[in-house]
Amino acid sequence: MGEAKPQWYTGSLVSPSGAMTKKGIFAWEPYMTYSQPVGYLNSNGSSSPLHPRQKAVSNFTLYKYSITDSISIQLTPVISYRWKKGDTTSSGLKFGDLPVDLMWRYLDADPKRYIPALSIFAGMAFPTGDYNRLGRAQDGVGAGAYTFRLALTEQSTYTLPGQHELRLRVWSTFRRAVSTAHLRDVTSYGTSAGFRGSAQPGMYGESGFSLEFGINQKWVLALDLARDWANGAHVRGTNATGKKIDTIAASSGDWQIAPAIEYNWSPRFGVIAGVSTYFAGHNTGFDISPQVAFNSVF
């Protein structure tokens, strides 16, 4: 009986990967996503219709380079185009805020001893996206503030009966703005012409796990389950009539699930296609988002 072939993975749709394992490796993974709103989850979690619906097509691309065998740097720019019935469209393709993270894998995996790989991420999202003095409300894709980013990830693999490989990822992320967004006129915080003031984005984060089951060396079934939470932004200032504004948006949360299928034609190249959707939560819109991504490692 021959030795089992190593399993090839692309990575699930939602889960973050850890630091790469060899110095000098470069990974490039572009995602294409279409967001189709379905409804709105109100404060008690019940669903209600959502009209008009905010639709979007976005390209999220991961660029990762391994500085050492355990430390990597990652950039994840997003370009999007949005539209809403009765509210025009984006004025063009819009570049969002730019996250840059350093990743350190501080514990290497040892599957024979059931020891997982553990990594920590730390970085900053730079306010490169349009958010202030907007010509169109649809152009508001940025927060206008520098945002600290922190994440912990775990990855482990198990061999199941029939020589099927199962990879588990568990993660938790935390985001906190470290500066204030200065607002004027129409902004991504929902203000209108004549507004003058500032906004402090609320903290937010995500926790979840993913499973990737190897049907064979090339084909993999993937599933993500994640919980998102966010505190509301604090907006202060005066509107066009001089009325004082001081509001804190309601906190929100949701649960999302993302089944997908991967095909990997080598250890270095693969593709994943699937859909993510929200199935529970409060004070948030929920949508169905088909996604496809191509993964390459050089």
C-alpha positions as CSV (number, residue, x, y, z in Angstrom):
1,M,0.0,0.0,0.0
2,G,1.6,3.3,-1.1
3,E,2.1,6.4,1.0
4,A,-0.8,8.8,1.1
5,K,-0.5,11.8,-1.2
6,P,-0.2,15.2,0.5
7,Q,-3.4,17.2,0.5
8,W,-3.6,20.4,-1.5
9,Y,-5.6,23.4,-0.2
10,T,-6.7,26.8,-1.4
11,G,-8.1,28.0,1.9
12,S,-11.7,28.7,2.8
13,L,-13.7,31.8,1.9
14,V,-13.7,33.6,5.2
15,S,-11.0,32.3,7.4
16,P,-7.6,34.1,7.6
17,S,-4.5,32.0,7.0
18,G,-1.4,32.1,9.2
19,A,2.1,33.1,8.4
20,M,3.7,31.2,5.5
21,T,6.3,28.5,6.2
22,K,9.3,29.4,4.0
23,K,11.3,32.6,3.6
24,G,10.9,34.3,0.2
25,I,7.5,32.8,-0.7
26,F,4.9,35.2,-2.3
27,A,1.2,34.5,-2.4
28,W,-1.4,36.3,-4.5
29,E,-5.2,35.5,-4.1
30,P,-7.8,37.8,-5.8
31,Y,-11.5,37.4,-4.8
32,M,-14.5,38.5,-6.8
33,T,-17.7,39.0,-4.8
34,Y,-21.2,40.1,-5.7
35,S,-23.4,41.2,-2.8
36,Q,-27.2,40.7,-3.2
37,P,-29.1,42.1,-0.2
38,V,-32.0,39.9,1.1
39,G,-33.4,41.9,4.0
40,Y,-32.7,43.5,7.3
41,L,-32.4,42.0,10.8
42,N,-33.9,44.4,13.3
43,S,-33.0,44.9,17.0
44,N,-34.8,41.7,18.2
45,G,-33.3,39.6,15.3
46,S,-36.5,39.3,13.2
47,S,-36.3,39.8,9.5
48,S,-37.9,42.6,7.6
49,P,-37.8,43.7,3.9
50,L,-35.1,46.0,2.8
51,H,-35.8,48.6,0.1
52,P,-34.0,50.0,-1.7
53,R,-31.2,47.4,-1.7
54,Q,-27.5,48.3,-1.6
55,K,-25.8,46.0,-4.2
56,A,-22.1,45.8,-4.9
57,V,-19.4,44.1,-6.8
58,S,-16.0,44.0,-5.2
59,N,-12.5,42.7,-5.8
60,F,-10.6,41.8,-2.6
61,T,-7.0,40.8,-3.3
62,L,-4.6,39.3,-0.8
63,Y,-0.8,39.9,-1.3
64,K,1.4,38.0,1.2
65,Y,5.2,37.8,1.4
66,S,7.2,35.6,3.8
67,I,10.0,37.7,5.3
68,T,11.4,34.8,7.3
69,D,10.2,31.2,7.9
70,S,7.7,32.4,10.5
71,I,7.1,36.1,9.8
72,S,5.0,37.4,6.8
73,I,3.6,40.7,5.7
74,Q,0.1,41.0,4.1
75,L,-1.8,43.7,2.2
76,T,-5.5,43.3,1.4
77,P,-6.7,46.2,-0.9
78,V,-10.4,46.2,-1.9
79,I,-11.9,47.8,-5.0
80,S,-15.7,48.0,-5.3
81,Y,-18.6,49.4,-7.3
82,R,-21.9,50.0,-5.6
83,W,-25.4,50.9,-6.7
84,K,-28.9,51.3,-5.1
85,K,-32.2,51.8,-6.8
86,G,-33.2,55.5,-6.6
87,D,-29.8,56.5,-5.2
88,T,-27.6,56.5,-8.3
89,T,-24.3,54.5,-8.3
90,S,-20.7,54.9,-7.4
91,S,-19.0,57.5,-9.6
92,G,-16.6,54.7,-10.6
93,L,-14.5,51.9,-9.1
94,K,-13.7,52.9,-5.6
95,F,-10.6,52.0,-3.6
96,G,-11.3,51.2,0.0
97,D,-9.2,51.6,3.2
98,L,-5.9,49.6,3.0
99,P,-5.1,47.0,5.7
100,V,-1.4,46.1,6.2
101,D,-0.6,43.3,8.7
102,L,2.5,41.6,10.1
103,M,2.0,37.9,10.9
104,W,4.1,35.8,13.2
105,R,3.7,32.0,13.5
106,Y,4.9,31.5,17.1
107,L,4.1,27.8,17.3
108,D,4.7,25.3,14.5
109,A,2.3,22.5,13.8
110,D,3.1,18.9,14.8
111,P,0.1,16.8,13.6
112,K,1.5,13.5,15.1
113,R,1.3,15.1,18.5
114,Y,-1.9,17.0,17.7
115,I,-0.2,20.4,18.2
116,P,-1.7,23.1,16.0
117,A,0.1,26.0,14.2
118,L,-0.6,29.3,16.1
119,S,-0.2,32.7,14.6
120,I,-0.8,36.3,15.7
121,F,-1.5,39.3,13.3
122,A,-1.0,42.9,14.1
123,G,-1.4,45.8,11.7
124,M,-3.1,49.0,10.7
125,A,-5.9,49.9,8.2
126,F,-4.9,53.2,6.4
127,P,-7.8,55.6,5.6
128,T,-7.3,55.5,1.8
129,G,-11.0,55.1,0.9
130,D,-13.3,58.1,0.1
131,Y,-15.4,59.1,3.1
132,N,-15.7,62.9,3.2
133,R,-17.3,65.6,1.0
134,L,-18.7,63.0,-1.3
135,G,-20.2,63.9,-4.6
136,R,-22.4,60.8,-4.3
137,A,-23.3,58.9,-1.1
138,Q,-22.5,55.7,-3.0
139,D,-18.8,56.8,-3.1
140,G,-18.4,56.4,0.7
141,V,-16.3,53.3,1.1
142,G,-13.8,54.5,3.8
143,A,-13.9,55.1,7.6
144,G,-11.6,58.1,7.5
145,A,-9.6,56.9,10.5
146,Y,-6.5,54.8,11.2
147,T,-7.7,51.4,12.6
148,F,-5.6,49.0,14.6
149,R,-5.9,45.4,13.7
150,L,-5.3,42.3,15.8
151,A,-6.0,38.6,15.1
152,L,-5.2,35.2,16.6
153,T,-5.4,32.1,14.4
154,E,-5.1,28.4,14.9
155,Q,-4.6,25.8,12.2
156,S,-4.5,22.0,12.6
157,T,-4.9,19.0,10.3
158,Y,-6.3,15.5,10.9
159,T,-6.3,12.3,8.9
160,L,-9.7,10.6,8.8
161,P,-10.6,7.1,7.9
162,G,-10.1,6.4,4.2
163,Q,-7.1,8.7,4.1
164,H,-9.2,11.9,3.9
165,E,-7.6,15.0,5.3
166,L,-9.5,17.5,7.4
167,R,-8.1,20.9,8.1
168,L,-9.5,23.1,11.0
169,R,-8.9,26.8,11.4
170,V,-10.1,28.8,14.4
171,W,-9.7,32.6,14.5
172,S,-10.6,35.8,16.4
173,T,-10.1,39.3,15.2
174,F,-10.3,42.7,16.9
175,R,-10.4,46.2,15.2
176,R,-10.2,49.6,17.0
177,A,-9.9,53.1,15.4
178,V,-7.0,55.0,16.8
179,S,-7.8,58.4,15.2
180,T,-10.9,60.5,14.6
181,A,-12.6,61.1,11.2
182,H,-13.2,64.7,10.4
183,L,-16.5,65.1,8.6
184,R,-17.8,67.7,6.2
185,D,-21.0,67.6,4.1
186,V,-22.0,64.2,2.6
187,T,-19.9,61.4,4.2
188,S,-19.9,57.7,4.6
189,Y,-21.4,58.2,8.1
190,G,-24.8,59.3,6.6
191,T,-24.4,63.0,7.0
192,S,-25.7,65.5,4.5
193,A,-24.7,68.8,2.8
194,G,-23.8,71.4,5.4
195,F,-22.7,69.1,8.1
196,R,-19.5,69.9,10.1
197,G,-18.1,67.6,12.7
198,S,-16.3,64.4,13.5
199,A,-16.8,60.6,13.9
200,Q,-15.2,58.0,16.1
201,P,-15.8,54.5,14.5
202,G,-16.9,51.8,16.8
203,M,-14.8,48.8,17.7
204,Y,-15.6,45.6,15.8
205,G,-14.4,42.1,15.3
206,E,-15.1,38.5,14.3
207,S,-14.6,35.0,15.6
208,G,-15.2,31.7,13.7
209,F,-13.9,28.4,12.5
210,S,-13.6,26.7,9.2
211,L,-13.4,23.0,8.1
212,E,-11.8,21.8,4.8
213,F,-12.4,18.2,4.0
214,G,-10.3,16.5,1.3
215,I,-12.4,14.4,-1.1
216,N,-9.1,13.6,-2.8
217,Q,-5.8,15.4,-3.3
218,K,-7.3,18.0,-5.7
219,W,-10.9,18.4,-4.6
220,V,-11.8,19.9,-1.2
221,L,-15.1,20.8,0.5
222,A,-14.9,23.9,2.7
223,L,-17.2,25.5,5.3
224,D,-16.9,28.7,7.4
225,L,-19.0,29.6,10.4
226,A,-18.4,33.1,11.8
227,R,-19.8,35.6,14.3
228,D,-19.4,39.3,13.6
229,W,-20.0,42.1,16.1
230,A,-19.7,45.9,15.9
231,N,-20.2,48.9,18.2
232,G,-21.9,51.9,16.6
233,A,-20.0,55.0,15.4
234,H,-20.2,58.2,17.5
235,V,-20.9,61.2,15.3
236,R,-20.8,64.8,16.6
237,G,-21.2,68.1,14.9
238,T,-23.7,70.5,13.5
239,N,-26.0,70.2,10.5
240,A,-26.8,72.8,7.8
241,T,-29.3,74.6,10.0
242,G,-26.8,74.8,13.0
243,K,-28.5,72.1,15.0
244,K,-26.2,70.2,17.2
245,I,-25.8,66.5,16.4
246,D,-24.4,63.9,18.9
247,T,-25.5,60.4,18.1
248,I,-24.1,56.9,18.7
249,A,-25.3,54.3,16.2
250,A,-26.8,51.0,17.6
251,S,-24.4,48.1,18.0
252,S,-24.9,45.2,15.6
253,G,-24.0,41.6,15.2
254,D,-24.5,38.7,12.8
255,W,-23.8,35.0,12.1
256,Q,-22.6,34.0,8.7
257,I,-22.0,30.7,7.0
258,A,-20.0,30.1,3.8
259,P,-20.0,26.7,2.1
260,A,-17.6,26.4,-0.9
261,I,-15.7,23.9,-3.0
262,E,-12.0,24.0,-3.9
263,Y,-10.1,22.6,-6.9
264,N,-6.3,22.6,-6.7
265,W,-4.4,21.4,-9.7
266,S,-1.0,21.6,-7.9
267,P,0.3,22.5,-4.4
268,R,0.8,26.1,-5.7
269,F,-2.4,26.9,-7.7
270,G,-6.0,26.5,-6.9
271,V,-9.5,28.0,-7.2
272,I,-12.4,28.2,-4.7
273,A,-16.1,29.1,-5.4
274,G,-18.9,29.4,-2.9
275,V,-21.4,31.7,-1.3
276,S,-21.5,33.4,2.1
277,T,-24.8,34.4,3.7
278,Y,-26.0,35.7,7.1
279,F,-28.6,33.6,8.9
280,A,-29.0,35.5,12.2
281,G,-28.2,38.7,13.9
282,H,-29.5,42.2,14.9
283,N,-29.4,45.7,13.6
284,T,-27.8,44.7,10.3
285,G,-28.6,44.0,6.7
286,F,-28.1,40.5,5.5
287,D,-27.3,39.3,2.0
288,I,-26.2,36.5,-0.2
289,S,-22.7,36.9,-1.6
290,P,-21.4,34.5,-4.3
291,Q,-17.6,34.5,-4.4
292,V,-14.8,33.0,-6.5
293,A,-11.1,33.3,-5.8
294,F,-7.9,32.1,-7.4
295,N,-4.9,31.2,-5.2
296,S,-1.3,31.2,-6.3
297,V,2.0,30.7,-4.5
298,F,5.4,31.5,-5.9
